[in-house]
Amino acid sequence: MIGEDVLGQIWSNLVEPRALQDMSPLAQVLEAVLKVPTAGLVALSGLAEPVAFFEGEELIPGASLGDVLFEELGVDVTPGSVVLIEPEKFAEADAYSGKEIGQYLGTILMDLAGHNAAVLENLSALGQVNELVAADLHHGPSAGQGMLRDGSLRAGYQYLI
């Protein structure tokens, strides 16, 4: 889902704002990991997995996501915020596995970093994890075996990259 897709969802009234506490645990974890605020939206259809964008990302020339959300939905998004859009089934599910949340969180963080290199300044922990994994992969007692005995840190990180 990119620019025109998000815009089409908004114009078709297929996206609605929700407070983070009314969304999945993923929204709350994302808010905790980032130094910037997170705004929550729910896609009523047309979205299979959660996605996130920076508020300032232009959907069409001259119109940022934050501007469109304010004009079309009356949602005032703090400049610099991350906007999380979740499918309705995610926002309303009763339970999630930690693995599922971790996979989506990793995908979202890497996507955000790909959109804006400055995102790393807004992450409170990812840089530290990256340093640990890099050290583990290259300098650990059994290089590449993982910080944990079962190699799970390495395996989880490889999912992200």
Residue pairs with C-beta under 8 A, 6 or more apart in sequence:
1 9
1 46
1 47
1 51
1 85
3 57
3 58
3 59
3 60
4 59
4 60
5 46
6 15
6 53
6 59
6 65
6 68
6 85
7 59
7 60
7 68
9 15
9 43
9 46
9 47
9 85
10 68
10 69
10 72
10 73
11 72
14 43
14 44
14 45
14 46
15 41
15 42
15 43
15 44
15 73
15 85
16 41
16 42
16 44
16 73
17 39
17 40
17 41
17 42
17 69
17 73
17 75
18 40
18 41
18 42
18 91
19 40
20 27
20 28
20 31
20 38
20 40
21 28
22 40
22 91
23 40
23 42
23 84
23 86
23 90
23 91
24 50
24 86
24 90
24 91
24 93
24 96
24 101
25 96
25 101
26 50
26 84
26 86
26 90
26 96
26 101
26 104
26 105
26 108
27 38
27 40
27 84
27 86
27 91
29 101
29 105
30 38
30 52
30 82
30 84
30 105
30 108
31 37
31 38
33 105
33 109
33 123
33 124
33 125
33 126
34 82
34 122
34 123
34 124
35 121
35 122
35 123
35 124
36 78
36 80
36 81
36 82
36 122
37 78
37 80
37 81
37 82
38 52
38 81
38 82
38 83
38 84
39 55
39 69
39 75
39 77
39 78
39 81
39 82
39 83
39 84
40 83
40 84
40 86
40 91
41 69
41 75
41 83
41 84
41 85
41 86
42 85
42 86
42 87
42 88
42 91
43 85
43 86
43 87
43 88
44 88
45 88
47 85
47 86
47 87
48 87
49 87
49 104
49 107
50 84
50 85
50 86
50 87
50 90
50 104
50 108
51 84
51 85
51 108
51 111
52 82
52 83
52 84
52 85
52 108
52 111
52 112
53 65
53 82
53 83
53 85
53 112
53 115
54 65
54 80
54 81
54 82
54 83
54 112
54 115
54 116
54 119
55 64
55 65
55 66
55 69
55 77
55 78
55 79
55 80
55 81
55 82
55 83
56 64
56 65
56 66
56 79
56 80
57 64
57 65
57 115
58 64
58 65
59 65
59 68
65 77
65 83
66 77
66 79
66 81
66 83
69 75
69 77
69 83
70 76
70 77
77 83
80 122
82 112
82 122
84 108
102 156
103 159
106 156
106 159
106 160
107 160
109 119
109 123
109 126
109 160
110 160
110 161
112 119
113 119
113 120
113 126
120 126
120 127
129 157
132 147
132 153
133 147
133 153
133 154
133 157
136 143
136 144
136 145
136 146
136 147
136 153
136 154
137 143
137 144
137 154
140 146
140 147
144 154
145 151
145 154
146 152
146 153
146 154
146 155
147 153
147 154
